[in-house]
C-alpha cells in the first residue's frame, strides 16, 4: 500500500550576515530545517542537527536539506 502524498509548504528566507553576505534559511511550515551560506567560494548547507555539506550552488544546498528532511522525517 502506498503512502498518501502530503502537501508541504517550503519557504526560503534570506538573512544578511554581519560580513555582508546572504544566508538562506530553509523552513517547512514553522520548522527550520537548515541553512545555506557562502563559504570560501562555495556554499555550506547546514542541518539543524549540525551536519554540514559542502555544495557548489545554493540550489544544490536546498536540495540536500530537503532530501535529508524527507529521508529522516518524511
C-alpha positions as CSV (number, residue, x, y, z in Angstrom):
1,X,0.0,0.0,0.0
2,X,1.4,3.4,-0.9
3,X,1.5,6.4,1.3
4,X,-0.8,9.3,0.6
5,X,1.0,12.4,-0.7
6,X,1.1,15.4,1.7
7,X,1.3,19.0,0.5
8,X,4.2,20.7,2.3
9,X,5.0,24.4,2.2
10,X,8.7,25.1,1.9
11,X,10.0,28.7,2.4
12,X,13.4,30.1,1.9
13,X,14.1,33.2,3.9
14,X,17.2,35.3,3.2
15,X,19.1,36.9,6.0
16,X,22.1,39.3,5.8
17,X,25.2,38.2,7.7
18,X,27.4,40.8,9.5
19,X,30.0,40.4,6.8
20,X,27.5,41.5,4.1
21,X,26.8,38.0,2.6
22,X,23.4,36.4,2.4
23,X,22.4,33.3,4.3
24,X,19.3,31.3,3.2
25,X,17.2,29.7,5.9
26,X,15.0,26.8,4.8
27,X,11.8,26.2,6.6
28,X,9.0,23.7,6.3
29,X,5.9,25.1,7.9
30,X,7.2,26.8,11.0
31,X,10.2,24.4,11.5
32,X,13.6,25.4,10.4
33,X,15.4,22.5,8.7
34,X,18.7,24.1,7.9
35,X,20.7,27.0,6.3
36,X,22.8,27.6,3.2
37,X,25.5,30.1,3.4
38,X,28.6,31.1,1.4
39,X,31.9,29.5,2.4
40,X,35.2,30.1,0.6
41,X,33.8,30.4,-2.9
42,X,31.3,27.6,-2.4
43,X,28.3,27.0,-0.1
44,X,27.8,25.2,3.1
45,X,24.4,23.5,3.7
46,X,24.0,23.0,7.5
47,X,21.2,20.9,9.0
48,X,19.7,21.8,12.4
49,X,21.5,18.8,14.0
50,X,24.9,20.3,13.0
51,X,25.7,18.2,9.9
52,X,27.4,20.3,7.2
53,X,27.5,19.5,3.5
54,X,29.7,21.4,1.1
55,X,27.9,22.2,-2.2
56,X,28.6,24.2,-5.3
57,X,25.3,26.2,-5.5
58,X,22.5,27.4,-3.3
59,X,20.0,25.3,-5.2
60,X,22.1,22.2,-4.6
61,X,22.2,23.1,-0.9
62,X,18.4,23.4,-0.7
63,X,18.1,20.0,-2.4
64,X,20.4,18.4,0.1
65,X,18.5,19.9,3.0
66,X,15.1,18.7,1.6
67,X,16.5,15.2,0.8
68,X,17.7,14.8,4.4
69,X,14.4,16.1,5.8
70,X,12.4,13.6,3.7
71,X,14.8,10.8,4.4
72,X,14.7,11.2,8.2
73,X,11.4,12.9,9.0
74,X,9.2,12.4,5.9
